[in-house]
Amino acid sequence: MERDQKLAEKLRAEWPGILSWMIEGCAEWQRVGLRPPPAVTSATEDYFESEDAVGAWIDERCERRLDSWELTKNLFSSWKEWAEIASERAGTRKRFVHALESRGFRCQRRHNGRGIEGLSTKP
């Protein structure tokens, strides 16, 4: 397909309508947000579930309990071991803690060090 060198000239008469359409679209986006179709939402959820290595590690190697607390170094050690076996990049401890916090776990300092509340490694 060849590029139309005169496209800008041809569309010049349509500029006011194009601008109006853009403003209406922006106003609707601000009013109701993006509303992707269910097929897109479902595919996105499936993708993130399949790409969620930390979530898979939690499911396989951890227990979620409100009364549990585990040292960050112990959790990170378990994660690194799992990641190596699963051919995943372990990253840094800081990024690992951030990934846990983004899942709703809380980092907390106690007398014996920093740890994560609500998560512990399986025996």
C-alpha positions as CSV (number, residue, x, y, z in Angstrom):
1,M,0.0,0.0,0.0
2,E,1.3,3.4,-0.9
3,R,1.3,6.4,1.4
4,D,-1.1,9.2,0.4
5,Q,1.1,12.3,0.3
6,K,-2.0,14.5,0.2
7,L,-3.9,12.9,3.0
8,A,-3.5,15.9,5.4
9,E,-4.9,18.2,2.7
10,K,-7.8,15.9,2.1
11,L,-8.7,15.7,5.8
12,R,-8.3,19.4,6.5
13,A,-12.0,20.0,5.9
14,E,-12.8,17.2,8.4
15,W,-10.5,18.6,11.2
16,P,-13.4,20.2,13.2
17,G,-15.4,17.0,13.2
18,I,-12.3,14.9,14.1
19,L,-11.6,17.2,17.0
20,S,-15.2,17.1,18.2
21,W,-15.1,13.3,18.1
22,M,-11.8,13.2,20.1
23,I,-13.3,15.6,22.7
24,E,-16.5,13.5,23.0
25,G,-14.4,10.4,23.4
26,C,-12.2,11.9,26.1
27,A,-15.2,13.2,28.0
28,E,-16.9,9.7,27.9
29,W,-13.6,8.1,29.0
30,Q,-13.4,10.5,32.0
31,R,-17.1,9.9,32.9
32,V,-17.2,6.1,32.7
33,G,-13.6,4.9,32.2
34,L,-12.5,2.3,29.8
35,R,-14.9,-0.5,29.3
36,P,-13.1,-3.3,27.5
37,P,-15.3,-6.0,26.1
38,P,-15.6,-9.2,28.1
39,A,-13.4,-11.2,25.7
40,V,-10.6,-8.7,26.3
41,T,-11.1,-8.7,30.1
42,S,-11.1,-12.5,30.2
43,A,-8.0,-12.8,28.0
44,T,-6.2,-10.3,30.1
45,E,-7.0,-12.2,33.3
46,D,-5.9,-15.5,31.8
47,Y,-2.6,-13.9,30.7
48,F,-1.8,-12.4,34.1
49,E,-2.7,-15.7,35.8
50,S,-0.4,-17.6,33.5
51,E,2.4,-15.0,34.0
52,D,2.1,-14.7,37.8
53,A,5.2,-16.5,39.0
54,V,5.0,-15.1,42.5
55,G,1.4,-16.2,42.8
56,A,2.3,-19.7,41.6
57,W,5.1,-19.8,44.2
58,I,2.7,-18.7,46.9
59,D,0.2,-21.4,45.9
60,E,2.9,-24.1,45.9
61,R,5.2,-23.2,48.7
62,C,3.3,-21.0,51.2
63,E,0.4,-20.9,53.5
64,R,-1.8,-17.9,53.8
65,R,-3.0,-17.3,57.4
66,L,-3.9,-14.1,59.2
67,D,-1.9,-15.1,62.3
68,S,1.3,-16.1,60.4
69,W,4.5,-14.1,60.1
70,E,7.7,-15.1,58.3
71,L,11.1,-13.5,58.0
72,T,11.5,-11.9,54.6
73,K,14.9,-13.6,54.2
74,N,13.2,-17.1,54.6
75,L,10.5,-16.2,52.1
76,F,13.0,-14.8,49.6
77,S,15.2,-17.9,50.0
78,S,12.2,-20.1,49.2
79,W,11.2,-17.9,46.3
80,K,14.8,-18.0,44.8
81,E,14.9,-21.7,45.0
82,W,11.5,-22.1,43.4
83,A,12.3,-19.5,40.7
84,E,15.5,-21.3,39.7
85,I,13.6,-24.6,39.3
86,A,10.8,-22.8,37.4
87,S,13.3,-20.9,35.2
88,E,12.0,-17.6,36.4
89,R,14.1,-14.6,37.3
90,A,14.3,-14.2,41.0
91,G,15.2,-10.5,41.0
92,T,16.1,-8.6,44.2
93,R,14.7,-9.0,47.7
94,K,13.3,-5.4,47.5
95,R,11.3,-6.2,44.3
96,F,10.1,-9.5,45.8
97,V,8.8,-7.7,48.9
98,H,7.1,-5.1,46.7
99,A,5.4,-8.0,44.7
100,L,4.1,-9.4,48.0
101,E,2.9,-6.0,49.2
102,S,1.1,-5.5,45.9
103,R,-0.8,-8.7,46.7
104,G,-2.0,-7.3,50.0
105,F,0.7,-8.7,52.4
106,R,2.2,-6.4,54.9
107,C,5.8,-6.0,55.6
108,Q,6.5,-5.6,59.4
109,R,9.6,-5.3,61.5
110,R,9.7,-7.3,64.7
111,H,12.5,-7.9,67.3
112,N,14.1,-10.7,65.1
113,G,13.9,-8.8,61.8
114,R,11.7,-7.8,58.9
115,G,9.0,-10.1,57.8
116,I,5.7,-10.6,56.0
117,E,2.5,-10.8,57.9
118,G,-0.1,-13.3,56.7
119,L,2.3,-15.6,54.8
120,S,4.6,-18.4,55.8
121,T,6.5,-21.1,54.0
122,K,5.0,-24.6,54.1
123,P,6.9,-27.0,56.4
